[in-house]
Amino acid sequence: MALLKCPECRHDVSDKAQSCPNCGYPMNMPSSTKPRIRNGKPTKLPNGYGTIYKMSGRRSKPYRAMKTDKWIIDPVTGKSKQIRSTIGYYQSREDAMIALANYNENPYDIKADSITFSEVYEKWS
């Protein structure tokens, strides 16, 4: 039996436990699709996992799942800046969370719409 750290409360949890005894975070699932709610707001996702935004207005798919591609330094201000890519737009936060979990489990090329035929041939051969 090994002890793991709970990603939410950082307490020690057995590797055989279904959930953290301190906070109830599900441990033996690859990812939880149900957003954790504290004080009426969803909790943060782990660092490097991605982001889910709810966009304003009346939209059929208001939730946007994004992943950071890289960080660059802005030459004007000298501060670091994120370059993000959109994974997709979804009807609910749960759908966006599932898509983000699937992307993190098996990353794929987000910019596949701008690929040329020669690049497809190089990847294939």
SVG drawing of the C-alpha trace seen along z (x, -y; Angstrom):
<svg xmlns="http://www.w3.org/2000/svg" viewBox="-29 -48 41 50">
<polyline fill="none" stroke="black" stroke-width="0.4" points="0.0,0.0 1.3,-3.4 0.3,-6.9 -0.5,-9.5 -1.1,-13.2 -4.6,-14.5 -4.5,-17.0 -7.1,-19.2 -6.2,-19.3 -2.6,-17.8 -3.3,-15.2 -2.0,-11.7 -4.4,-9.2 -4.1,-5.4 -3.7,-4.4 -6.6,-2.0 -9.0,-4.6 -12.0,-5.6 -11.9,-9.2 -9.9,-11.5 -11.2,-11.0 -10.5,-14.7 -12.2,-16.5 -13.9,-13.8 -11.9,-14.3 -12.3,-11.2 -8.9,-9.4 -9.2,-6.3 -10.8,-8.0 -8.7,-9.3 -10.4,-12.6 -13.5,-13.9 -15.9,-15.4 -18.2,-16.9 -16.9,-20.4 -16.0,-20.8 -18.0,-23.6 -16.8,-25.7 -18.5,-28.8 -20.7,-28.8 -17.8,-28.8 -16.0,-25.9 -12.5,-25.1 -9.3,-25.7 -7.9,-23.0 -4.4,-21.7 -1.5,-23.7 -0.8,-22.9 -4.2,-21.1 -6.0,-23.7 -8.7,-26.3 -12.5,-26.4 -14.2,-29.8 -17.8,-30.7 -18.2,-33.2 -20.7,-36.1 -24.0,-36.4 -26.6,-33.9 -24.7,-31.2 -25.6,-27.6 -22.1,-26.5 -20.9,-29.0 -18.1,-27.0 -14.6,-27.2 -11.8,-24.7 -8.3,-26.0 -4.8,-24.8 -1.5,-26.8 0.8,-26.1 3.8,-28.1 5.0,-31.2 6.7,-34.1 8.2,-37.3 6.5,-40.5 9.3,-42.8 7.4,-46.0 6.6,-45.3 9.2,-42.5 6.5,-40.3 5.8,-36.7 2.6,-36.0 0.7,-32.8 0.0,-31.6 -3.2,-29.5 -5.1,-27.2 -8.8,-26.5 -9.7,-22.8 -13.4,-23.4 -16.7,-25.0 -19.2,-23.0 -22.8,-23.3 -22.0,-22.6 -19.0,-22.8 -19.1,-19.0 -18.7,-18.5 -15.8,-20.9 -14.2,-19.1 -14.5,-15.8 -12.9,-17.2 -10.1,-18.7 -9.5,-15.4 -9.5,-13.5 -7.0,-16.0 -4.7,-15.7 -4.9,-11.9 -4.0,-11.7 -2.8,-15.1 -3.4,-15.7 -2.4,-18.5 -4.9,-21.3 -3.8,-23.2 -4.6,-20.3 -6.8,-22.6 -3.7,-24.5 -1.6,-21.4 -0.4,-21.0 -0.4,-17.8 3.4,-17.5 3.2,-17.6 0.6,-14.9 2.8,-12.7 5.8,-13.3 3.8,-12.3 2.4,-9.3 5.8,-8.0"/>
</svg>
